[in-house]
Amino acid sequence: MEKVIAIFDIGKTNKKLFLFNELYKIVYEQSSKFDEIVDEDGFPCDDIKSLSDWVKTSLHDVLSQKEFEVKAINFSTYGASFVYIDERGEVVTPLYNYLKPYAEDLQKQFYETYSGEEEFSRITASPVLGNLNSGMQVYRMKYEKPDVFRKIKHALHLPHYVSYLLTGDAHSEITSIGCHTNLWNFDSNKYHQWVENEGLDILLPAIKDCTDVLPTTFLGAPNKIGVGLHDSSAALIPYLMSFEEPFILISSGTWCISLNPFNDSPLTASELKQDCLCYLQYNRKPVKASRLFAGHEHDEQATRIATHFNVDETFYRNIEFDAHLIQKMKVEAKKEVHLSEFSGMELSLFSSVEEAYHQLMFSIMLKQVQSTSLVMNGDGVKRIFVDGGFSKNIIFMKLLAAAFAGIEVYAAEVAQATALGAALAIHSSWNKNELPTDLIELQLYRHQENN
């Protein structure tokens, strides 16, 4: 039997299960999607029951396979999502969507009580993002749903809830706490005082290290189950273990998150207003980051293009980079043509699906360059790595290489960096081998005029 670690990598769109062998090669992969349900207000959200059932069922299937010996299990999931459980361990609310609008009067009440938006955002390294500041979700429960709030024993970020499903151990972990949650005071390196003032501290379990492993009560599975990590922080781990020179990682998916673990300069008010923030690494060191909703924009607009031109929604996978189209767009941009959001453009402006898609990618790249530049921190960065969906998009990669012509730009062949990071976090608990030197395979994109 091949010794493996099982990793649940739960994104907003795709829910995946991977098995990595002792050389950290993927030997098994399963991917699922679930239809969204709606919460009590009719707003779409993930179906936490379907997700929970999938975790248990798919793990049961893997544990039953004769060819694999599962030695450990860990989890990486999207952030900004709390699961609330009661005394019996039952989930008491829907898994609220972080995109749900936040009540303006409640948000105003919060920031007026706690030092105002600008100073509070600086201390917590959290731009004002409503429900994307996950601590605000618990605050909302207290004031908008007090009857439900009184039933809550634990508020668990999603990766820790999935770990709880298998272990029965309620815990918190720093990479989820430290991702624009409004919960963590980066000045004092502890929970912000408001957490205690509002009585939230008794709902947040003790903080465990991401290297910890826990006992399990699930189907006699191995006694080595991780505590779970926030996906953006997990994605950084393979790179930090492989490269010492300063780099930026653009972790691409629904969000394109530019992470610079070598930039420890304090956040400014201007950066915060431009969706810049700090994450906490698995080793508790800050990572300066900027966020762009580029993957979401790409998918929505690609669907609109496909409908207009009556082509399959995966059409863009077969579109080659056309330097002449890009040059035309650069000329038009200088004339202040096509500088509006692509979503506001009439598709009848474009003569072909290729032209429309190049304009979409050109528009996305204008914003991506601005976003990544926010965390650049001078000229010390030597490399930019791109992992996730956009690493396979040749138009995105060539535009990025042209935009940062003085920096080496690489597509990471390890598209599953978040899952790999979650596996590496508990390496010493299950794997006696030295870390492989080929964790990441890279493809260099060189900037060439007219390429």
C-alpha positions in Angstrom: 0.0 0.0 0.0 1.3 3.4 -0.9 1.5 5.8 2.0 -0.3 9.1 1.4 -1.7 12.2 3.0 -5.3 13.2 2.1 -6.0 16.9 1.6 -9.4 18.5 1.3 -9.0 21.7 -0.8 -12.4 23.5 -0.6 -12.8 26.5 -2.8 -15.8 28.7 -3.4 -16.5 26.9 -6.7 -14.7 23.5 -6.6 -14.4 21.1 -3.7 -11.4 18.8 -4.2 -9.8 15.8 -2.5 -6.2 15.0 -3.2 -3.9 12.2 -2.1 -0.2 13.0 -2.1 2.4 10.3 -1.8 5.6 10.7 0.3 7.3 12.6 -2.6 4.3 15.0 -2.7 3.1 13.8 -6.1 -0.7 13.6 -6.6 -1.7 10.0 -6.9 -5.5 10.5 -6.6 -7.8 13.4 -7.3 -11.5 13.9 -6.9 -13.4 17.1 -7.7 -17.0 18.0 -6.9 -19.4 21.0 -7.3 -22.5 21.6 -5.3 -25.6 23.6 -6.2 -25.9 26.7 -3.9 -28.9 27.0 -1.6 -30.2 30.3 -0.1 -30.2 31.6 3.4 -33.2 32.9 5.3 -32.9 36.2 3.3 -32.8 34.5 0.0 -29.1 35.1 -0.6 -27.1 32.3 -2.2 -24.7 30.4 0.0 -22.8 27.1 0.1 -24.8 24.1 1.3 -23.0 23.2 4.5 -24.8 19.9 4.9 -23.9 18.7 1.4 -20.3 19.8 2.0 -20.1 18.0 5.3 -21.6 14.8 3.8 -19.2 15.0 0.9 -16.2 15.2 3.2 -17.2 12.2 5.2 -18.3 10.1 2.2 -15.3 10.8 0.1 -12.9 10.2 2.9 -14.7 6.9 3.7 -14.2 5.9 0.1 -10.5 6.7 0.1 -10.0 4.9 3.4 -11.6 1.8 1.9 -9.2 1.7 -1.1 -6.7 -1.1 -0.9 -3.9 0.6 -2.8 -3.5 3.5 -0.3 -2.6 3.8 3.3 -3.8 7.2 4.5 -1.3 8.4 7.1 -2.6 11.9 7.7 -5.4 14.3 6.7 -5.5 18.1 6.4 -7.6 20.8 5.0 -7.4 24.1 3.1 -10.5 26.1 2.5 -11.6 29.6 1.4 -11.7 32.1 4.2 -14.1 34.7 5.5 -16.7 32.1 6.4 -17.8 31.0 9.9 -19.7 27.9 10.9 -21.7 28.2 14.1 -22.2 25.1 16.2 -24.2 24.5 19.4 -23.7 22.5 22.5 -24.4 19.3 20.6 -22.0 20.1 17.8 -24.9 20.8 15.4 -24.7 23.6 12.8 -27.2 26.3 13.7 -27.2 28.6 10.7 -26.5 28.5 7.0 -22.9 29.0 5.8 -23.4 32.7 5.1 -21.9 34.0 1.9 -19.1 36.5 2.4 -20.5 38.5 -0.6 -23.8 39.2 1.1 -24.3 42.9 1.7 -23.7 44.2 5.2 -26.2 46.4 6.9 -24.9 50.0 6.8 -26.3 51.0 10.1 -24.7 48.1 11.9 -21.4 48.7 10.2 -21.5 52.3 11.2 -22.3 51.3 14.8 -19.3 49.0 14.9 -16.7 51.5 13.6 -18.0 54.4 15.6 -17.7 52.3 18.7 -14.2 51.1 17.9 -11.9 54.0 17.0 -13.2 54.7 13.4 -12.7 52.9 10.1 -9.2 54.2 9.3 -7.5 53.5 12.6 -9.3 50.2 13.2 -8.5 49.0 9.7 -4.8 49.8 10.2 -4.6 48.0 13.5 -6.4 44.9 12.2 -4.8 45.1 8.7 -8.4 44.7 7.4 -9.9 47.0 4.8 -13.6 47.7 5.4 -15.2 44.8 3.6 -18.4 44.0 5.4 -19.0 40.3 5.6 -15.6 39.6 4.0 -14.3 40.7 7.5 -15.4 37.5 9.0 -15.4 38.9 12.5 -18.2 41.2 11.4 -20.3 38.1 10.7 -20.3 37.1 14.3 -21.0 40.7 15.3 -24.0 40.7 13.0 -25.3 37.5 14.6 -25.1 39.1 18.1 -27.1 42.2 17.1 -29.4 40.9 14.3 -30.1 37.4 15.5 -29.7 37.4 19.3 -31.8 34.3 19.8 -29.6 32.3 17.5 -26.4 33.9 18.9 -27.3 32.6 22.4 -27.3 29.1 21.0 -23.8 29.3 19.6 -21.1 27.5 21.6 -18.3 27.8 19.0 -17.7 29.9 15.9 -15.3 28.0 13.7 -13.7 29.3 10.5 -14.5 26.8 7.7 -11.2 24.9 7.6 -11.4 24.3 11.4 -15.0 23.2 11.1 -14.0 20.6 8.5 -11.3 19.4 10.9 -13.9 19.3 13.7 -16.1 17.1 11.6 -13.5 14.3 11.8 -11.9 15.0 15.2 -14.6 16.5 17.4 -12.0 19.1 18.5 -13.1 22.7 18.3 -10.1 25.0 17.7 -8.9 28.2 15.9 -5.8 28.7 13.8 -3.8 31.8 13.0 -3.9 31.8 9.2 -7.7 32.1 9.3 -7.8 34.6 12.1 -5.2 36.8 10.4 -6.9 37.2 7.0 -8.8 40.5 7.0 -11.1 39.3 9.7 -11.2 42.4 11.9 -10.3 40.1 14.8 -6.5 40.3 15.1 -4.6 43.3 16.5 -1.4 43.4 14.5 0.2 45.9 16.8 -0.1 43.8 20.0 -0.2 40.4 18.2 -3.4 39.2 19.9 -7.1 39.4 19.5 -8.4 43.0 19.3 -10.0 44.2 22.5 -13.5 44.5 20.8 -13.6 40.6 20.6 -13.7 40.4 24.5 -15.9 43.5 24.8 -18.6 41.9 22.7 -18.3 38.5 24.3 -17.0 36.8 21.2 -13.9 35.5 22.9 -15.9 32.7 24.6 -17.1 31.5 21.1 -13.6 31.4 19.6 -11.8 28.2 20.7 -8.1 28.0 21.6 -5.6 28.8 18.9 -3.6 25.8 17.6 -0.5 25.9 15.4 -1.0 24.8 11.8 1.7 22.1 12.4 -0.5 20.5 15.1 -2.2 17.2 14.5 -5.3 16.0 16.4 -6.9 12.7 17.5 -9.8 11.5 15.4 -13.1 9.8 16.1 -13.9 9.1 12.5 -14.0 5.6 11.2 -10.8 4.6 12.9 -8.8 6.9 10.6 -5.2 7.7 11.3 -4.4 9.5 14.5 -2.9 12.4 12.5 -5.4 15.0 11.4 -4.4 18.6 10.8 -6.2 21.7 12.1 -6.7 23.2 8.7 -5.5 26.4 7.0 -6.8 29.4 5.1 -6.2 28.7 1.4 -4.2 31.8 0.5 -1.7 31.2 3.4 -1.5 27.5 2.5 -0.6 28.4 -1.1 2.4 30.3 0.1 4.0 27.4 2.0 5.6 25.5 -1.0 7.2 28.7 -2.2 8.6 29.7 1.2 10.1 26.2 1.5 11.6 26.4 -2.0 12.9 29.9 -2.5 14.9 32.4 -0.4 15.2 35.4 -2.7 12.3 37.9 -2.5 9.3 37.0 -4.6 5.6 37.7 -5.1 3.1 35.0 -5.4 -0.1 35.7 -7.3 -2.5 33.0 -6.1 -5.2 32.9 -8.8 -8.7 31.6 -8.5 -11.9 33.4 -7.8 -9.6 36.0 -6.3 -6.1 37.0 -7.6 -4.2 37.6 -4.4 -0.7 39.1 -4.7 1.3 37.9 -1.7 4.7 39.4 -0.7 6.1 37.7 2.4 9.2 39.9 2.2 7.3 43.2 2.7 6.8 44.0 6.3 6.1 47.8 5.9 3.1 49.0 7.8 -0.2 49.3 5.9 -1.1 52.8 4.9 -4.6 54.3 4.7 -4.2 54.6 0.9 -3.2 50.9 0.6 -6.2 49.8 2.7 -8.6 51.8 0.5 -7.2 49.9 -2.5 -8.0 46.5 -1.0 -4.5 45.9 0.4 -4.1 44.0 3.7 -1.9 41.7 5.7 -2.2 38.0 6.1 -0.5 35.9 8.8 1.8 33.2 7.5 1.7 29.7 9.0 4.8 30.9 11.0 2.8 33.9 12.3 4.8 36.4 10.3 2.8 39.1 8.4 2.4 38.8 4.6 1.5 42.0 2.7 -1.2 41.2 0.2 -3.5 42.9 -2.3 -6.7 41.4 -3.7 -8.4 41.5 -7.1 -11.7 39.8 -7.9 -10.2 38.8 -11.3 -11.1 35.2 -11.5 -14.8 36.0 -10.8 -14.7 38.8 -13.4 -13.1 36.6 -16.0 -15.6 33.8 -15.6 -18.6 36.1 -15.7 -17.4 38.0 -18.7 -16.2 34.9 -20.6 -19.7 33.6 -20.2 -21.1 36.8 -21.6 -18.7 36.6 -24.6 -19.6 33.0 -25.3 -23.3 33.8 -25.3 -22.8 36.7 -27.6 -20.7 34.9 -30.1 -22.6 31.6 -29.7 -19.5 29.5 -28.7 -18.8 27.0 -26.0 -18.1 28.6 -22.6 -14.6 27.0 -22.6 -13.7 28.8 -25.9 -10.9 30.8 -24.3 -8.8 27.6 -23.7 -8.1 27.5 -27.4 -7.4 31.1 -28.1 -3.8 31.9 -28.9 -2.0 35.1 -27.9 -2.3 37.7 -30.6 0.3 40.5 -30.1 -1.2 42.6 -32.9 -4.6 42.7 -31.0 -2.8 43.7 -27.8 -0.8 46.4 -29.6 -4.1 47.8 -31.0 -5.6 47.9 -27.5 -2.5 49.7 -26.1 -2.8 52.4 -28.9 -6.6 52.8 -28.2 -5.9 53.0 -24.4 -3.6 55.9 -25.0 -6.4 57.6 -26.9 -8.7 56.9 -23.9 -10.7 54.4 -25.9 -11.9 51.2 -24.1 -10.8 52.4 -20.7 -14.2 51.6 -19.1 -14.9 48.4 -17.3 -15.2 45.5 -19.8 -18.6 44.6 -18.2 -19.9 47.9 -19.5 -18.7 47.4 -23.0 -21.1 46.5 -25.9 -19.8 43.3 -27.4 -20.9 44.5 -30.8 -17.8 46.6 -30.7 -15.7 43.5 -31.4 -15.5 41.8 -34.7 -14.6 38.4 -33.3 -14.6 36.3 -30.1 -10.7 36.5 -30.2 -10.8 40.3 -30.1 -13.4 40.4 -27.3 -11.4 38.0 -25.2 -8.1 39.8 -25.7 -9.9 43.0 -24.6 -11.2 41.3 -21.5 -7.7 40.1 -20.6 -6.2 43.4 -21.4 -8.7 45.1 -19.0 -8.1 42.6 -16.3 -4.3 43.0 -16.6 -4.5 46.8 -16.2 -6.1 46.1 -12.8 -3.8 43.2 -12.0 -0.7 45.3 -12.5 -2.1 48.0 -10.2 -3.0 45.5 -7.6 0.4 43.6 -7.6 2.3 46.9 -7.6 0.8 47.8 -4.3 2.8 45.1 -2.5 6.0 45.4 -4.6 8.0 47.2 -2.0 10.7 48.8 -4.2 12.9 46.9 -6.5 13.9 44.0 -4.3 11.5 41.4 -5.8 13.3 39.1 -8.3 10.5 36.8 -9.3 6.7 36.7 -9.7 5.1 33.3 -9.5 1.5 32.6 -10.6 -0.3 29.6 -9.5 -3.9 28.5 -10.0 -6.2 29.0 -13.0 -4.4 32.0 -14.6 -1.1 30.2 -14.6 -2.4 28.1 -17.5 -3.7 31.2 -19.4 -1.1 32.1 -21.9 -2.6 35.5 -22.6 -2.6 36.4 -18.9 1.0 35.2 -18.5 2.4 37.0 -21.5 0.6 40.3 -20.5 2.0 39.9 -17.0 5.5 39.3 -18.3 5.3 42.4 -20.5 3.9 44.5 -17.6 6.8 43.5 -15.3 9.5 43.3 -17.9 12.4 43.7 -15.3 11.2 40.8 -13.2 11.3 37.0 -14.0 7.6 35.9 -14.3 6.8 32.2 -13.9 3.8 30.0 -14.3 3.8 27.5 -11.5 3.2 23.9 -12.8 2.0 23.0 -9.3 -1.5 24.4 -9.8 -2.6 22.8 -6.5 -0.3 24.8 -4.3 -3.0 25.3 -1.6 -3.4 21.6 -1.2 0.3 21.0 -1.3 0.8 23.7 1.4 -1.7 22.0 3.7 0.2 18.7 3.2 3.6 20.3 3.9 2.3 22.1 7.0 2.2 18.7 8.8 5.1 17.0 6.9 7.0 16.0 10.1 3.9 14.3 11.5 3.5 11.7 8.8 6.5 11.7 6.4 10.0 10.7 7.5 11.6 11.7 4.1 13.4 14.9 3.4 11.4 17.5 1.5 11.8 17.0 -2.3 13.7 19.6 -4.2 11.3 19.5 -7.1 8.1 20.6 -5.3 7.5 23.3 -7.9 8.0 23.1 -11.7 8.2 26.5 -13.3 7.8 27.9 -16.8 9.5 31.2 -17.5 7.6 33.8 -19.6 10.0 36.2 -21.1 8.9 39.6 -22.3 9.8 40.2 -26.0 8.6 43.1 -28.1 5.7 42.1 -30.3 5.5 38.6 -28.8 
